[in-house]
């Protein structure tokens, strides 16, 4: 009897440890047997760089995904991209951003007991260790260290909750309305979530920080803990392997499943691909590769700045004398439009001829009118989707006629008026 009690107790403890550990697993260091063979994946899906278009959207395992153009934030393709999802260690994109914007990177941090005791993927920090903020950032983004995340949060704001406030304030600043943070590392919490699209927007913003971009684009790096070197390898399996990939972050928890954010640039096309909720690491990797290759093979960069300019000039020449200025001293009207902030956007090859500019304007304007006043808008549209909107405005002041103007007109045209009356 005692043997069976001992046996069942041992089994219970064993599975309890597994369950507890699985709850704290985060990123690609866990589980250790979840590995991928990139060469096998590339062969399986037949990745061959080609100039020929492939317009067939590939089959994707991930529960949510999106690919955006970095210059315009235009969505190239997506599925459930606006649904709230757990995002695991891709959370650390915001963590790193907050650190970079708030503290000196050369500062030395002493590791607390709380930080050293954080579970999941770890940099391997112990209580009392000393390490610079910069090296913690490398450990955070390359090794995906949850202990590094807590150490940085405590150093920046004193506690995880206070640091989460900074993260959420930044999310509001970036207009990420469906994003909310509870922790700096991304271990599962009910109120810790984002969407694939908003994670792509956040990633795009973060990649504009040169130090951030350098860290997430580094394949191997040696940090120093207590004066001793430690070499790190990046958990991003596509970095340095798939053509054009230059960042940014992996993620895994039981609640989020496998996640990956990838930046990839080829020629003049620069994209961010986000996959959330893949069932396995292999699916996550395969999905990312499929989406990246689909976009580069199926989309062409179109010069929309030139398209808008040409269409506006035609409209302007046609309509500049068709707008009535009520009671204005001048009947001549000149106008211009807000410049679009980027030159080109990727458009799927079979939809390029459906890209168009639509202009709406007021045909009657009441004076006085100040320079810069909007008299209409233009929309850059792809089928029924508006890609960009801007204002059309007048380029000079137009004063309203006064009594003197009417008297002068009467005096100048008196004979004409008299003849009209007499006839």
Buried (B, 14 or more C-beta within 10 A) or exposed (E): EEEEEEEEEEEEEEEEEEEEEEBBBBBBBBEEEBEBEBEEBBEEBEBEEEEEEBEEEBEBBBBBBBBBBBBBBBBBBBBBBEBBBBBBBBBBBBBBBBBBEBBEEEEEBEBBEBBBEBBBBBBEBEEEBEBBBBBBBBBBBBBBBBBBBBBBBBBBBEEBEEBBEBBBEBBEEBEBEBBBBBBBBBBBBEEBBBBBBBBBBBBBBBBEBEEBBEBBBBEEBEBEBEEEEBEBEBBBBBBEBBEBBBBBBBBBBBBBBBBBBBBBBBEEBBBBBBBBBBEBBBBBBBBBBBBBBBBBBBBBBBEBBEBBBEBBEEBBEEBEEEBEBEBBBEEEBEBEBBEBEBBBBBBBBEBEEEBEBEBEBEEEBEBBBEEEBBBBBBBBBBEEEEBBBBBBBBEEBBEBBEEEBEEEEEEEEEEEEEEEEEE
